[in-house]
Amino acid sequence: MLGLIRKAAVAAIVLGSTVVSAQTRLQGAGATFPNPLYQRWVSEYQTINPSVQIDYQSIGSGGGIKGITEKTIDFAGSDAPMNKKEFDAAGGKDNLVQVPTTAGAVVPAYNLPGVSGEVKFTGELLADIFAGKVSVLNDAKLVELNPGVSLPELPITPAYRTDGSGTTFVWSNYLATQSDSFKSSVGAGKSVKWPTGQGGKGNEGVAAIVQSTEGSLGYIELNYALQNKISFGAIKNKEGKFVKATPAAVSAAGAGAVDKMTGSVLSADIWNQAGAESYPAAAFTYIIFYKDLNNVKSKEHAQALVDFVYWATHKGQAAATSMDYAPLAGPVQAKVVEALSTVTFKGEPIKPSMK
């Protein structure tokens, strides 16, 4: 009888280990900008593919690039496309696949007590605020832009990201197109030295500062502003129109970007684009992984990653729309499929198996 029990116990252990080994686990990390959408995708995808478990950690674009370079994660999220230095650190541009997953907006979010109307900004004025040149809410330039809006006599507290981030990359690059002074003094990149204000980690940290600090003005992703019911303003675009961020306005900014996308590393800057309906502080966000997925555990893991990215950039786009991100246009989706067709695992082609 004891022998039978022991055999049953051994069988249970073997069965249990089989279940564990059959579970395909993927680890991603990076951009906070698309994190709410990525968590939704992960949840939905695991419902239809329960054998695949995906963990995405919202640690900032800089952390994602570091993780994929050091091969501690299977895929990275980044709001900023990789630059030459980053490509070189990862073995060269030809070693990687970088595809847009959705597009979003960075908005000027504010906490202005007593202000009920929508506040309007120009890019030049925002650049002056974040450079410390405009420091009070009732500055003549703000008052002139906002007739009929009673702006309080409060100091402005710019709220910014302390971590390397794609959100900062988008915001600083946009402001640099609006002000030569900002470009030369603050500059543009995933991390810059802000001369004034208060810093927070992640979109979450900046949102928390804006919520708790009267007179604050921070740059956060549209989704975070809407989820946390934080007021944000309209920005004057290249055509002279004041446009508030919406998925449609972001999609308008991305129109025509497909012509700039070639090969397996896809990227296009869509801030400060022409078009009356275009929102000016807009950008794609990206998933990045190795073209030959020899850094993942098995061919099954490689297939799972390619299938997830294909699903996210196709059927997953419905969730993007519902969460105030801008979905990928059809021609951009076609470019993503072309990039995915280059993926291999130890030299063996890995094609998307989901349709």
N, C-alpha and C positions, 0 to 999 in steps of 0.2 A: 504493500500500500504506500509506504514511504517513497519507494522507487517511482511509482506513478506520479506522486505529488511533485517530486523533484523534476521529472520529465515535463510535467505541465508548467512548472515554474520557468524552466529553461525555455520552453516553447513561447511562453508569454513574453519573456525578455527578448527573444529573437524577433517575435512579432512586433514588439514595441520599438526595437531598433530599426526594423524595416520601415515602420511608419515614419520615424524621425528622418531616416535617410531618404525617404521618398519625398519629403518636404523640401521644395526648392526655395531657398532664402536669398533674397537680393538686398544689398545695403546701398542706399543712396544718401547723399547729404549735400547741403549747399544753400542756395538762395532762399531767403525768407519771402521774397516778393511773390512767388507762386505757391508758397507752402499750403495755404488753405485749399487751393485747387488740387495740389498733389496728394494731400491727405484724402480728399474726396475720391480721387482716381484710385488710390491704393485700396480704399474700402470697397469701392464698386468692383474693381478688378478681382480682388480676392474672393468676392461673392460668386463670381462666375468661374473663377479658377482657384478653388480652395487649396490646391496642392502647391500654389505659389504664395509665398509670404514675402512682403516687401516692407522694408523699414526706411523711411525718409526722414532724416534729421535736419531741422531748419537751423543751420549754423552760420549762414551767410555765404555769399558767392566765393569770397576768398578762402573760406574753409573748405568749400567744395572742390575748388581748383587744387588746393593743397592735398586733399584726400585722393583725388584721381591721379595726381602726379606721383604720389607715394604709393599708389595702388592699395590703399587701405579701405577703399570703397569700390563698388562695382560701377556706379555711375554718379556723376556730379550734376548739380543744378547751378546755373550761373546766369545772372541777368546781364552780365557783360561777356561778350565773346572773348575767347582767349586771345592774348597778344603774343607777339613773337617770342618774348622771353619765356612765357608760360609754355608755349609749344615746344621750345627748345628743351626746357626742363623735363617735359614729358616724352622726349625722344623724337620730336619733330612733328610738324603739322600733318604729315602723311600717315602718322600712326593713329590718328583720332577721327572720331565722328562727332560732329556738333550740329544738333538740329533744333530749330525753334519748336516750342511746344504750345505757346499761346502768346498773346501780346497784352500788355497792360499799361497803366498810366501811373505816373507819380504826381501827386497832387499837393498843393500848398494848403495844409490843414492848419486850422487856427482855433484859438480859445480867446474870443473877444467878448467879454461880458457886456451885455446890453445891446449888442449888434444883432439885429434880426434880418437885415437884408444881406444879399450875397455880395461879398467883397471881390472886386476885380483887381487883377494885377497885370503888369507887363513883365516880360522876361528881364528887361533892364532893371526894373524896380526890384524884382526878386533878387537879382544879382547884387544890387546895392545893399539890400537887407542882410543877405547872408555874408556879405563882405564887411558888414558893420558900418556902412556909410549912412544908412537910414536906420535910426534907432528908436523912433517913437511912432506910435500908431496914428497920431494925428499929424504926421508929416505932410507938408503941403502937396507933395507928389501923390500920396495916397488919397488925400482929400479931393484933389482935382480929378482923379480917376473914378471916384465914388461919390458923385453928387447925390445928396439925399440920404446918405448913410452916415449916421452919427458915430464917428470913430472916437473911442475914449482916449484920454490923455494918459497913456500908459507906455512904459518902455517895452520894446519888442524883445522877446527872448527867442532867438533862432534855436530850433531843436534839430539835432543832426545825428547821424550814425557814427558810433565810435569804432565799429568793426568794419573790416573791408567788405564792401557790399556792392552789388550790381545796382541797387537803388541809388546809392551815392554816385555811381558811375553815370547813370542816366541823368540824374539831376544836375550834377556838376558839368557834364558835357553840354546839356541844354543851356545852362546859364552861361557857359563859356562862349556859346554862339551869340549870346545877347549882349555881352559886355567884354570889350578888350581888357578893361581894367581888372575884371574878375578873372579873366583867363590868365593874366600875368601875375596877379597877386595870390589867388587861391588855386587856380588850375583845375584840372579835370582828371578823374580816375576813380578807382574803387575805394580809395582812401585818400582824403586831402586834409590839410590842416586848416580847420575853420577858425577864423580869428576871434569869434565871439559866440556866446550862446551856451547851451547845455546839451551834452551828448547822452545817447542811450543806445543799448545794444539791440540790433534788429529793428524791423518795423514795429514790433511790439514795444520796444523800449522808447522809441520816438513817440509813438501813439500815447504811451503812458505819460510822458512829459507834457505833451499838448493837453491832455485831459486834466492834468493837475496844476498847470501853471497858467494863470491869467496873463494875457498879452503874448502868449507863445505862438510861434509860427514854425511848423515843421514840415518836412517832406516825407510823405508816406505813400504806400501803395493804395490805390483806389479802394481795393477790397477791405483793407484795414480801416479806412476812414468810414466806409459804409457800415461795416460790421459793428464798429464801436460808436456809431452815431456822432462822428466828429465832423464839424463843419469844414468845408473847403471851398476855395474860390475858383473863379474862371480866369483863364490866362489868354492874353491877346496873341493870336497866332500870326503866321507869316503874311496872311491876307488881310490883317487888321481887324479880324473878328474875335470877340471875346467868347471863348469856348470852354464849357465845363466838361470835365472828363466823363465819358460814357463809353461802353464797348463800341458803339457805332463810330464815335469820334476817333477812337484808337484805330479801328479798322480802316477808317479813311486815311489816317496817317500812314498806315502800312501799305496802302494801294501802290502798286508799281514796284514794291521792294523785291519782288521775285526775280526781276532782271539782274539784281546784284548777287544772286545766290547761285553758286556753282560748286560742283564737287561734293565731297563728303563733309566738308566743314562749311556750314551755311551760316551766314550772318548778314545783317543789314541794319544800319542806323536809321531809325524812323522818327527821331525828334526833329522839331522845327521844319516839318515838311510842308510843301505847298498844299493848297486846297482850303476852300472856305470853311469846310466842316471838320478840318483836321485839328485834333488836340495836340499841342506842341511838345509836351513832355511825355512822350510815349516811347515804348521799346518792346522788342521781342524778349522773351526769356528762353533759355536753352537747357537741354540735357546733353551731357558730354560723356563719352565713354571711348574705350579703345576700339580701333577698327578690327584688329584681331584680338578677340576677347580671351587671351591666354591668362589674364589676371583673375578670371572667375573660376569657380571650382570644377565645372564640367560643361560638356556640350549642352546638357539640359539647362544649366544656368544661363548659358549664352542664348539659347533659344527663348527662354523665359524673358530675358531682358529685351531682346528684339521684338518679341510679341507684345510686351507691355508698352514699349515706346510706340509701336504701330497703333495699338488700340487707343492710347492716350491722344495721339495726334489725329485720330479719325473719329471713332465713336465717342471717345472721351470729350470731344469738343462741345457736345451738347451741355455738359456740366460747366464748361468754361463760360458759356453764354449766361447760364443761370446764376453764376457767381460773379458777374460783372467783370470778367476778363473778356478780351476780344478773341474770337475763334480764328483759327488759321484759314485763310482763303484757299480755295481749291488748288490753284497753281502752286501755292506754298506747300500744301500737302503732297503734291506730286513730287516736288523737290525732296521732301523728307523720304519718300519711298525710294527715290534714286539713291540717296545717301545710305539708307538701310541695306540696299542691295549690295553694298561693298563690304558688309560685315562678315568676318570669318571667325572660326574657333580653331586655333592651331592649323590654319591654312584651309580648313574645310568651310565652304560657304554656309552661312546661316540666313535663311530667308524667312520673312514673316509668315507664320502659319495661320494667323487669324485674319478673317475678312469681315 
